[in-house]
């Protein structure tokens, strides 16, 4: 029944899905968006529970200084709600990064559903908790580790959670761009590019279009420890 709460929180879209809400879509309003269309504009209040049905949404915060910070992607059956509003110094921007369909539920209506269906309530709590784990992880990474180490740890932790051993190398079946890695880790795109080229040259890791291949996991771990001390 979907993903466990802490299995894949390294990637900011693999949150626990609220599959029980599929039984109540007739109570909401379903809308369709093309790639690039905004669902919540900067400065707009999120006054509904937004459930992703298909596609993918990108959620970013625009700070008062004009800088925009990517926060996470919302995959199918992940919700977006007013909890984003706790970041009072930021404006929320939600954009459809693929052709997407979403369902809008009124808050009161959604609370009634949670009250009436305990299994749905459990899914909501678990989904919310999985997001909390992700943001706690991101905050600790930013405080404890310098940018280059954050990138190495991203690959190492991703391997531990999603890597599969195939012919003595680890394969991570994930399609992720260098730009996305930059957004997730909060490290400049140029730095990500340089480190990826270094890892490939040293035959430690290689990122292809559709997967990440780790040839030497012990060496990747040793590199993390070495860069932490320098």
C-alpha positions, 0 to 999 in steps of 0.5 A, spaced: 500 500 500 504 505 497 511 507 500 513 507 507 514 513 511 521 513 511 523 509 505 525 514 500 525 521 503 531 523 500 528 525 494 523 531 495 517 527 491 517 520 494 512 522 500 507 517 502 501 517 498 493 518 500 490 513 496 484 513 500 482 520 497 481 516 490 474 514 493 472 521 494 474 525 488 467 526 486 466 531 492 472 535 489 473 539 483 478 536 478 482 541 474 487 540 468 494 544 467 499 544 462 506 543 463 509 550 465 502 553 468 501 556 475 496 553 480 498 557 485 501 564 484 506 568 488 502 571 493 496 567 493 493 564 499 492 556 498 485 556 501 484 549 499 487 542 499 490 540 493 491 533 491 495 531 485 492 526 481 497 525 475 503 529 473 508 533 477 507 539 481 513 543 483 513 547 489 518 553 491 518 559 496 520 566 493 523 570 499 522 577 500 529 578 498 527 576 491 530 569 491 526 563 489 528 556 493 525 550 490 522 546 496 519 539 493 515 536 488 508 533 489 507 526 485 500 523 484 496 523 491 501 527 494 497 533 497 499 541 498 495 545 503 496 551 507 501 548 512 506 552 507 504 558 509 508 557 516 514 560 512 511 567 513 517 571 509 516 567 503 511 567 497 509 560 495 509 558 487 506 552 485 507 550 478 505 544 473 512 541 471 508 536 467 501 536 464 498 534 470 491 533 473 489 536 480 483 535 485 481 541 489 477 540 496 474 545 501 478 545 507 471 544 511 469 538 507 476 535 507 476 535 515 469 532 515 472 526 511 478 525 515 473 525 521 469 520 518 474 515 515 480 513 520 484 510 515 484 516 511 486 520 517 492 515 518 494 516 511 494 524 512 498 523 518 503 519 515 504 523 508 505 529 513 510 526 517 514 523 511 514 531 509 516 533 515 522 527 515 524 530 509 524 537 511 528 535 517 533 532 513 534 538 509 535 542 514 540 538 518 544 537 511 544 544 510 547 546 517 552 540 518 555 539 511 558 544 506 556 544 499 560 538 496 559 534 502 552 535 501 552 532 494 556 526 496 551 524 501 545 525 497 548 520 492 550 515 498 543 516 502 540 515 495 544 508 494 542 506 501 535 507 500 534 505 493 540 502 490 540 495 487 546 491 486 547 489 479 553 485 477 557 488 483 555 495 482 549 499 485 544 502 480 539 507 482 533 507 477 531 514 478 531 520 472 533 526 475 537 532 472 543 535 474 539 542 475 534 538 480 540 535 484 542 542 485 535 544 487 535 539 492 541 539 495 541 547 495 548 547 491 550 551 485 549 547 478 556 548 476 559 545 483 554 539 481 557 539 474 564 539 477 563 533 482 559 529 477 565 529 472 570 528 478 566 522 480 566 519 473 573 520 472 575 517 478 570 511 476 566 512 483 559 514 480 556 516 473 549 519 472 546 517 466 539 520 463 535 514 467 539 512 472 545 513 477 550 507 477 555 507 483 561 503 481 565 504 488 560 505 494 566 504 499 570 509 496 564 514 495 563 513 503 571 514 504 571 521 500 565 523 504 569 523 510 575 525 507 572 532 504 568 533 511 575 533 514 578 538 509 
